[in-house]
Amino acid sequence: MRFILLWMLCVCSVAMKAQSAQQKIDSLLQVAETATDSIRLRILNKVSFYYVFNNPDAAQALLKKGISESKNKKVPFSEAELTNTYGIYYDVSGKPDSAKYYFENALAISQQNDFKTITVMIINNLGMFNWNKGNYQEALDYFFQALAMNKNNTSDKGDGVYLNNIGLIYQEMGQPDRALEYHKKSLTNREKYGDKSAIAVSLNNIGLGYMEKKDYQQAEDYFTRAVQMAEEANEKGKYFDVLNSLGGLYIITNKPNEAIPKLTAAFEGRNKLNIDRRANFSTIASLIEALNDQDRLAESSRFIALGNDLVEEFPDARNDASEFYQHASETYFRTNQPEIGAEFLERSIAIKEEIFSSENATEIATLETKFKMAEKEISLATTRANLAEIELKVKKRNNIIYGSLGLALILGLLGFLFYNQQKLKNRQLKKEAALKTALTKIETQNKLQEQRLRISRDLHDNIGSQLTFIISSIDNLKFGLQEAKVQTKEKLSYISEFTSQTIYELRDTIWAMNKEEITFEDLQGRISNFINKAKIASEKTQFTFTVSEAVKKETHFSSVEGMNVYRIIQEAVNNALKYADANSINVSITKSEPILKNRLNLLLAIVDDGKGFDLATVEKGNGLNSIQKRAKELHGKATIISSVGEGTSVTVLM
């Protein structure tokens, strides 16, 4: 699938609609009879250009007359313009040698007289001439030249045409990403100037690029916009081109019934209005493909005959005929004409191999590099001009600058001294503030430590002594109540034991409060002392306490964290001693994998082989709830596993 660019996009267009075109032409010719030489010759060129596509014989007669008159009257601008249009006439007529001759003559006249606007158009036309012959390297060379020259003339209005043509070359070379890059640049330029006719062309070309990339929804969206824009501009030729593109899309997406009406309308419309009939190569190729898909081989054969007529009419359009040869070969094979089918297939392959040769690809990449270098040279030239202008202004202002320089230096020196002084002052203030903050922090810590020590002394001296007094009083009561009931004596013994335990716990609390932080070694020693006491209290139970080598000895705890770890072990061991009737109790501390921040990354486990209990039915007392609460305060989680006769396991991940 390929898009044929109309000559009318690449030279000065004639703003005439189909219904009133002849009336406007007649009016122009009447104006020409009384106009000056230059105006009359420009009118002849516009009318001739219109006739190239509508009345070739009249176009040739007017062009011969105009070229002869421009030479006699010595109007080189019109001579170059008319000679260029005569080249278009021969190219559209299928006479490439004559077209090339007139294009080159027009270019020589234009360059000799430094007619930049005409030179750019002729270079673009030479690119189109080579493109139609399938000479992509030469075509791209001319298009890049035209784009660079147009930028050099500081006008970007014509960039859309040259960017569009470069995109079309990449499109035919099978490089859709490069094609889309240039077509989108062209669309931006054309939208800037509101040229609906040209916008329709760019939208159609972008749709073709997306179709090549198999993004069919994007392609259909762009084609739909292109149809609307072509209708608004009343551009029949471009309207037929978009119908052709839509037809190709529907073939690819397996919708031949939608494709054939679009393609037929484009084919018949071009023939009826005699608009760019050469573009029918693509339309005929698509029609043959769609009809072959539906086994309508007789209709395919009819379009093959029409395609052969086009080949005879435009013998130089080899690259245009590539797809036609390919799909026609399928029809011949399917109608039992293998020799003709093989011949057509060979023609198609030969054209494509020539187009996609690696040598061409390398040379085209070189052309693009040349264009980018030319852009840089233009930018450098502009920069040099700006620098020269700035230099001139600087020379005029030297006296003012030199006069101000001394004052600026003095002010700068004063400012620097003031800045340094202020900087030193700020630095001193920061140091003083930091020192005050540190002193305040130390003072606060000292006060907190004093409060801890005072509270510890109060607990030890007051509450500790009171608890000791209670124990002593209970012992005296027991001695004085020797004749009391057994239950009373047991109750007093229980109170005495409970009070003694409270004293131990109070000492543990005082131990934790006296420290800002607790080292692991301190905690380990405290736990060992507790377990040793437990061994004495329950001789039949075997105790073990192990600490993994992976646990770092330099690990530190806050006083609250250390106390919580200690209390969890204490609670779990006491529960095992009281209720489990265990033969062994194992306490272990190991290293765990880091899970979250603010964790100690330790695993604490207290395991016994006692009676166990049923978690589903047992009523949790203060002991189990206390373990879970303390684990939560350690940013961890306590897991209690037990079953009747299987012992109990308390693990805390913290």
C-alpha positions in Angstrom: 0.0 0.0 0.0 1.5 3.3 -1.0 0.4 7.0 -1.4 0.9 8.9 -4.6 1.7 12.6 -4.0 0.0 15.1 -6.3 2.1 17.6 -8.2 -0.4 20.2 -7.1 1.0 20.0 -3.5 4.5 20.8 -4.5 4.3 24.0 -6.6 2.2 27.1 -6.4 -1.4 25.9 -6.4 -4.3 27.3 -8.3 -7.2 28.2 -6.0 -10.0 27.1 -8.2 -12.9 24.9 -7.4 -14.4 22.6 -10.0 -17.7 24.3 -10.5 -16.4 27.8 -11.2 -12.9 27.0 -12.5 -13.4 27.8 -16.2 -15.2 31.1 -15.3 -12.2 32.1 -13.2 -9.8 31.1 -16.0 -11.6 33.2 -18.5 -11.6 36.2 -16.1 -7.8 35.7 -15.6 -7.1 35.6 -19.3 -9.1 38.8 -19.8 -7.1 40.5 -17.0 -3.9 39.3 -18.7 -4.7 41.1 -22.0 -4.3 44.5 -20.4 -1.8 43.7 -17.5 1.9 44.4 -17.4 4.4 41.8 -18.7 5.3 40.3 -15.4 1.6 40.0 -14.2 0.5 38.6 -17.6 3.2 36.0 -17.6 2.3 34.9 -14.0 -1.3 34.6 -15.0 -0.3 32.4 -18.0 1.7 30.2 -15.6 -1.3 29.7 -13.2 -3.7 28.9 -16.1 -1.2 26.6 -17.7 -0.8 24.7 -14.4 -4.5 24.2 -14.1 -4.7 23.0 -17.8 -1.9 20.5 -17.1 -4.4 18.4 -15.1 -7.5 19.2 -17.1 -6.7 20.2 -20.7 -3.1 19.1 -21.5 -3.1 20.4 -25.1 -4.2 23.9 -24.0 -1.5 23.7 -21.3 1.2 23.0 -23.8 0.2 25.8 -26.1 0.0 28.4 -23.3 3.4 27.3 -21.9 5.2 27.5 -25.3 3.7 31.0 -25.7 4.6 32.1 -22.2 8.2 30.8 -22.3 8.8 32.5 -25.7 7.3 35.8 -24.5 9.3 35.7 -21.2 12.5 35.3 -23.2 11.7 38.1 -25.6 10.6 40.5 -22.8 13.5 39.5 -20.7 11.6 38.5 -17.6 13.8 35.7 -16.1 11.5 35.1 -13.1 8.6 34.2 -15.3 10.9 32.2 -17.6 12.0 30.0 -14.7 8.5 29.6 -13.4 7.0 28.7 -16.8 9.8 26.3 -17.6 9.3 24.5 -14.3 5.6 24.1 -15.0 6.5 22.8 -18.5 8.5 20.1 -16.7 5.5 19.2 -14.6 3.4 18.9 -17.8 5.9 16.4 -19.3 6.2 14.4 -16.1 2.4 14.1 -15.7 2.2 13.1 -19.4 4.6 10.2 -18.8 7.6 11.7 -20.7 10.3 11.7 -18.1 13.2 12.6 -20.3 11.5 15.8 -21.4 10.4 16.5 -17.8 14.0 16.2 -16.6 15.3 18.5 -19.3 12.9 21.4 -18.5 13.3 21.0 -14.7 17.1 21.3 -15.0 16.7 24.3 -17.4 14.4 26.0 -14.9 16.8 25.3 -12.1 19.7 26.8 -14.0 17.7 30.0 -14.7 16.5 30.3 -11.1 19.9 29.8 -9.6 21.6 32.2 -12.0 19.2 34.9 -10.9 19.0 33.9 -7.2 15.3 33.2 -7.2 15.2 31.3 -4.0 11.5 30.6 -3.8 11.4 29.1 -7.3 14.7 27.3 -6.8 13.2 25.5 -3.8 10.1 24.4 -5.7 12.2 23.2 -8.7 14.5 21.1 -6.4 11.4 19.6 -4.9 10.0 18.8 -8.3 13.2 17.1 -9.3 12.8 15.0 -6.2 9.3 14.0 -7.2 10.5 13.2 -10.7 13.2 10.8 -9.4 10.7 9.4 -6.9 8.2 8.6 -9.7 11.1 6.7 -11.5 11.8 4.8 -8.3 15.2 6.6 -7.7 14.7 7.0 -3.9 18.2 8.0 -3.1 18.2 10.9 -5.6 14.6 11.8 -4.6 15.6 12.1 -0.9 18.7 14.1 -1.8 16.5 16.7 -3.6 13.9 16.8 -0.8 16.5 17.3 1.9 18.1 20.1 -0.2 14.7 21.8 -0.6 14.0 21.5 3.2 17.5 22.9 4.1 17.1 25.7 1.5 13.7 26.6 2.8 15.0 26.9 6.4 17.9 29.0 5.1 15.3 31.4 3.7 13.9 31.8 7.2 10.4 30.8 6.2 8.9 27.5 7.5 5.6 27.7 5.7 6.8 25.4 2.9 8.5 22.9 5.3 5.3 20.9 5.4 5.6 19.8 1.7 9.3 18.7 2.0 8.8 17.0 5.3 5.8 15.2 3.8 7.7 14.0 0.8 10.6 12.7 3.0 8.0 10.8 5.0 6.6 9.3 1.9 10.0 8.0 0.7 10.5 6.3 4.1 7.0 4.9 3.8 7.8 3.3 0.5 11.1 2.0 1.9 9.2 0.1 4.6 10.4 2.3 7.5 7.1 3.3 9.2 8.7 4.8 12.3 10.9 7.2 10.3 7.9 7.9 8.0 5.6 8.8 11.0 8.3 11.0 12.4 8.4 13.2 9.3 4.6 13.1 8.6 3.8 14.3 12.1 6.3 17.2 11.7 4.6 18.0 8.4 1.1 17.9 10.0 2.2 20.3 12.8 3.5 22.7 10.2 0.3 22.5 8.1 -2.0 22.9 11.1 0.0 26.0 12.1 -1.0 27.6 8.8 -4.5 26.1 8.6 -4.1 24.5 5.1 -7.0 22.0 5.1 -6.0 20.4 1.8 -2.5 19.7 2.9 -3.7 18.6 6.4 -5.8 15.9 4.7 -2.7 14.6 3.0 -0.7 14.4 6.2 -3.5 12.7 8.1 -3.8 10.1 5.4 -0.1 9.5 5.4 0.0 9.1 9.2 -2.8 6.6 8.9 -0.7 4.6 6.4 2.2 4.6 8.8 0.1 3.2 11.6 -1.4 0.7 9.2 2.2 -0.5 8.4 2.8 -0.8 12.1 -0.4 -2.9 12.4 -2.1 -0.4 14.7 -5.3 -0.6 12.7 -7.5 1.4 15.1 -5.1 4.4 15.0 -4.9 4.1 11.2 -8.7 4.2 10.8 -9.0 7.2 13.1 -6.6 9.2 11.0 -8.2 8.1 7.7 -11.6 9.2 9.0 -10.2 12.6 9.9 -8.5 12.8 6.5 -11.8 12.1 4.7 -13.5 14.9 6.7 -10.7 17.4 6.0 -10.6 16.6 2.2 -14.4 17.1 1.9 -14.2 20.4 3.8 -11.4 21.5 1.4 -13.4 20.2 -1.6 -10.3 18.3 -2.8 -11.5 15.4 -4.9 -8.1 14.0 -5.6 -7.1 13.8 -2.0 -10.6 12.4 -1.2 -10.0 9.6 -3.6 -6.5 9.0 -2.1 -8.0 8.5 1.4 -10.7 6.2 0.0 -7.9 4.1 -1.5 -6.2 4.0 1.9 -9.4 3.0 3.7 -9.9 0.2 1.1 -6.4 -1.1 1.8 -7.1 -1.0 5.6 -10.3 -3.0 5.2 -8.5 -5.6 3.1 -5.9 -6.1 5.8 -8.6 -6.4 8.5 -10.5 -9.0 6.4 -13.4 -6.7 5.4 -13.4 -7.1 1.6 -17.1 -6.2 1.3 -16.3 -2.7 2.8 -13.0 -2.4 0.8 -14.3 -2.9 -2.7 -16.9 0.0 -2.8 -14.3 2.4 -1.4 -11.7 1.3 -4.0 -14.1 1.3 -6.9 -15.3 4.8 -6.0 -11.7 6.1 -6.0 -10.8 4.4 -9.3 -13.9 5.6 -11.1 -13.7 9.1 -9.6 -10.1 9.6 -10.8 -11.0 8.4 -14.3 -14.2 10.5 -14.6 -12.5 13.7 -13.4 -9.1 12.9 -15.0 -7.4 13.5 -11.6 -4.0 11.8 -11.2 -4.9 8.6 -13.0 -1.4 7.3 -12.3 -2.4 6.9 -8.6 -4.8 4.1 -9.9 -1.9 1.7 -9.8 -2.3 1.3 -6.1 -6.1 1.2 -6.3 -6.2 -1.5 -9.0 -3.7 -3.6 -7.0 -5.9 -3.4 -3.9 -9.0 -4.2 -5.9 -7.4 -7.2 -7.5 -6.3 -8.4 -4.0 -9.8 -8.0 -2.6 -11.5 -9.7 -5.5 -9.0 -12.6 -5.3 -9.9 -13.0 -1.6 -13.6 -13.5 -2.7 -12.7 -15.8 -5.6 -14.1 -13.2 -8.1 -11.4 -14.0 -10.5 -13.2 -12.8 -13.7 -13.5 -9.3 -12.2 -9.8 -9.5 -11.1 -8.9 -10.2 -14.7 -10.7 -7.2 -15.9 -8.8 -4.9 -13.5 -5.5 -6.6 -14.6 -6.3 -5.5 -18.2 -6.9 -2.0 -16.9 -3.6 -2.1 -15.0 -1.7 -3.3 -18.1 -3.1 -0.2 -19.9 -1.8 2.0 -17.1 1.7 0.4 -17.5 1.7 1.2 -21.2 0.5 4.8 -20.5 3.1 5.3 -17.7 6.0 3.1 -18.6 8.4 4.9 -16.3 6.2 4.2 -13.2 8.0 0.9 -12.3 7.8 1.3 -8.5 4.1 2.2 -8.7 3.4 -1.0 -10.5 5.1 -3.3 -8.0 2.0 -4.2 -5.9 -0.1 -4.5 -9.2 2.3 -7.1 -10.5 2.3 -9.0 -7.2 -1.5 -9.4 -6.9 -2.0 -9.9 -10.7 0.4 -12.9 -10.5 -1.9 -14.6 -8.0 -4.9 -14.2 -10.3 -2.9 -15.7 -13.2 -1.8 -18.7 -11.0 -5.4 -19.3 -9.9 -6.7 -19.1 -13.4 -4.2 -21.8 -14.6 -1.9 -19.3 -16.3 1.3 -20.1 -14.4 3.8 -18.8 -17.0 2.3 -15.3 -17.0 1.9 -15.5 -13.2 5.6 -16.3 -12.8 6.5 -13.5 -15.1 4.5 -10.9 -13.1 5.8 -12.2 -9.8 9.4 -11.8 -11.1 8.7 -8.2 -12.1 7.3 -7.4 -8.6 10.3 -9.0 -6.8 12.8 -7.3 -9.0 11.3 -3.9 -8.3 11.2 -4.5 -4.5 14.8 -5.8 -4.4 16.0 -2.6 -6.2 14.0 -0.4 -3.8 15.1 -2.1 -0.6 18.8 -2.7 -1.4 21.2 -2.2 1.5 23.3 0.1 -0.6 20.3 2.4 -1.0 19.6 2.3 2.8 23.2 3.4 3.5 23.2 6.2 1.0 19.8 7.5 2.4 21.2 7.5 5.9 24.1 9.6 4.6 21.7 12.0 3.0 19.9 12.6 6.3 23.2 13.2 8.0 24.1 15.7 5.4 20.8 17.5 6.0 21.4 17.6 9.7 24.9 19.0 9.1 23.4 21.7 6.9 20.9 22.6 9.6 23.8 23.0 12.1 25.7 25.2 9.6 22.6 27.4 9.2 22.3 27.6 13.0 26.0 28.5 13.3 25.7 31.2 10.6 22.7 32.7 12.5 24.8 32.6 15.7 27.7 34.4 14.0 25.4 37.1 12.7 24.0 37.6 16.2 27.5 37.7 17.7 28.5 40.4 15.2 25.5 42.5 16.1 26.3 42.1 19.8 29.9 43.0 19.2 28.9 46.2 17.5 26.6 47.2 20.4 29.4 46.3 22.9 31.8 48.7 21.1 29.3 51.5 21.3 28.9 51.0 25.0 32.5 50.5 26.0 32.8 54.0 27.6 29.8 53.4 29.8 31.0 49.9 30.8 34.6 51.0 31.6 33.2 54.0 33.6 30.9 51.7 35.6 33.5 49.0 36.0 35.5 50.7 38.8 32.3 51.5 40.8 31.1 47.9 40.3 34.4 46.6 41.6 34.2 48.8 44.7 30.6 47.8 45.4 31.5 44.2 44.8 34.4 44.3 47.2 32.2 46.0 49.9 29.5 43.5 49.2 31.9 40.6 49.5 33.3 41.9 52.8 29.8 42.4 54.2 28.8 39.0 53.0 31.8 37.4 54.7 31.1 39.2 57.9 27.5 38.1 57.8 28.5 34.6 57.0 30.9 34.4 60.0 28.2 35.9 62.2 25.6 33.3 61.0 28.1 30.5 61.6 28.8 31.8 65.1 25.0 32.0 65.8 24.5 28.4 64.5 27.3 27.2 66.8 25.8 29.0 69.8 22.4 27.6 69.0 23.8 24.1 68.7 25.6 24.4 72.0 22.5 25.6 73.7 20.5 22.7 72.3 23.2 20.2 73.4 23.3 21.7 76.9 19.5 21.7 77.2 19.5 18.1 76.1 22.1 17.1 78.7 20.3 19.0 81.4 17.0 17.3 80.5 18.7 13.9 80.5 20.3 14.6 83.9 16.9 15.7 85.3 15.3 12.5 84.0 18.1 10.4 85.5 17.7 12.2 88.8 13.9 11.4 88.7 14.6 7.8 88.0 17.0 7.5 90.9 14.6 9.3 93.2 11.7 7.1 92.2 14.0 4.0 92.6 15.0 5.0 96.1 11.4 5.7 97.0 10.4 2.3 95.7 13.2 0.6 97.5 13.1 2.4 100.8 9.4 2.9 101.2 7.5 0.2 99.3 10.2 -2.3 99.7 10.5 -1.8 103.5 6.6 -1.9 103.8 6.4 -5.2 101.9 9.2 -6.6 104.1 7.2 -5.5 107.2 4.1 -7.3 105.8 6.1 -10.5 105.4 7.4 -10.2 109.0 3.9 -9.5 110.3 2.5 -12.5 108.5 5.2 -14.8 110.0 4.4 -13.4 113.5 0.6 -14.1 112.9 1.4 -17.7 111.9 3.4 -18.2 115.1 0.7 -16.6 117.2 -2.1 -18.7 115.5 -0.6 -22.1 116.0 -4.0 -23.4 117.0 -5.7 -21.9 113.9 -7.3 -23.9 111.1 -5.1 -25.3 108.4 -6.8 -23.2 105.8 -6.0 -20.0 107.6 -2.3 -21.0 107.9 -2.2 -21.8 104.2 -3.8 -18.5 103.3 -1.2 -16.6 105.4 1.6 -18.6 103.7 0.2 -17.8 100.3 0.1 -14.0 101.2 3.7 -14.2 102.4 4.9 -15.9 99.2 3.0 -13.4 97.0 4.5 -10.5 98.9 8.0 -12.0 98.6 7.5 -12.4 94.8 6.3 -8.8 94.7 9.6 -7.7 96.3 11.6 -9.6 93.7 9.6 -8.0 90.9 10.0 -4.6 92.5 13.8 -5.2 92.5 13.7 -6.1 88.8 11.7 -2.9 88.1 14.2 -0.8 90.0 17.1 -2.5 88.1 15.5 -1.5 84.8 14.7 2.0 85.9 18.2 2.8 87.0 19.4 2.3 83.4 18.9 4.4 80.3 19.5 1.3 78.2 20.2 -2.4 78.9 22.9 -4.3 77.2 22.2 -7.9 76.0 24.8 -9.2 78.5 22.9 -7.4 81.4 19.6 -9.0 80.3 21.2 -12.4 79.7 22.6 -12.3 83.3 19.3 -11.3 84.8 17.5 -14.1 82.9 20.1 -16.7 84.1 19.7 -15.6 87.7 15.9 -16.0 87.4 16.3 -19.5 85.9 18.8 -20.5 88.6 16.2 -19.5 91.3 13.5 -21.4 89.4 15.8 -24.5 89.5 16.1 -24.2 93.3 12.3 -23.8 93.6 11.5 -26.9 91.4 14.3 -29.5 91.7 12.4 -32.1 89.6 12.3 -29.8 86.6 15.3 -29.6 84.2 16.0 -26.0 82.9 18.0 -25.0 79.8 18.8 -21.4 78.7 20.6 -21.0 75.3 21.5 -17.9 73.3 22.4 -18.3 69.6 25.9 -17.2 68.5 24.2 -15.2 65.7 22.8 -12.8 68.4 25.1 -9.9 68.6 26.4 -9.3 72.2 26.4 -5.5 71.6 22.7 -5.5 71.1 21.1 -2.8 73.3 17.5 -2.5 74.6 15.7 0.4 76.1 14.8 -0.1 79.8 11.1 -0.8 78.7 12.2 -3.3 76.0 14.5 -5.1 78.4 11.9 -5.3 81.1 9.3 -6.6 78.6 11.6 -9.4 77.4 12.4 -10.4 81.0 8.8 -10.4 82.1 7.7 -12.5 79.1 10.2 -15.2 80.1 9.3 -14.9 83.7 5.6 -15.2 83.0 6.0 -18.2 80.7 8.3 -20.1 83.1 6.1 -19.4 86.1 3.0 -20.7 84.2 4.9 -23.8 83.3 5.9 -24.4 86.9 2.5 -23.7 88.3 0.2 -25.5 85.8 2.1 -27.7 83.4 3.8 -30.2 85.8 6.7 -30.2 83.3 9.9 -32.2 83.4 11.9 -29.8 81.3 11.6 -26.1 80.4 13.8 -24.7 77.6 14.4 -21.0 77.1 16.2 -19.8 73.9 17.0 -16.6 72.1 17.9 -16.7 68.4 18.4 -14.3 65.5 15.4 -13.8 63.1 15.4 -12.4 59.5 14.6 -8.6 59.4 10.9 -8.0 58.5 10.0 -4.5 59.5 11.8 -1.4 60.8 11.7 -0.8 64.6 12.1 -4.5 65.3 14.8 -6.1 67.5 15.0 -9.1 64.9 15.1 -11.7 67.7 13.1 -14.9 68.3 12.3 -15.7 71.9 11.0 -19.3 72.7 9.9 -20.9 76.0 9.0 -24.6 75.5 7.9 -27.2 78.1 6.9 -30.8 77.9 4.1 -30.5 80.5 0.4 -31.3 80.5 -0.5 -28.7 78.0 -4.1 -27.4 77.5 -6.8 -26.9 74.9 -6.5 -23.3 73.5 -10.1 -23.4 72.3 -11.6 -24.1 75.7 -9.1 -22.7 78.2 -9.9 -19.3 79.7 -6.9 -17.0 79.2 -5.8 -15.5 82.4 -3.7 -12.4 83.1 -0.5 -14.4 82.4 -1.2 -15.2 78.7 -2.7 -11.8 78.1 0.3 -10.1 79.7 2.6 -12.0 77.3 0.7 -10.9 74.2 0.5 -7.3 75.4 4.2 -7.1 76.1 5.0 -8.6 72.7 2.9 -5.9 71.0 4.8 -3.2 72.9 8.0 -4.8 71.5 6.5 -4.3 67.9 6.4 -8.1 67.7 3.9 -10.9 67.9 3.4 -13.7 70.5 2.4 -17.2 69.3 1.1 -19.7 71.9 0.8 -23.3 70.8 -0.5 -26.1 73.2 -2.5 -29.2 73.2 -3.4 -31.6 76.0 -0.6 -34.0 76.7 1.8 -32.3 74.2 3.3 -29.5 76.2 3.3 -25.8 75.5 5.3 -23.5 73.2 5.4 -19.7 73.6 7.3 -17.9 70.8 7.8 -14.1 70.4 9.0 -12.7 67.1 10.3 -9.2 68.0 
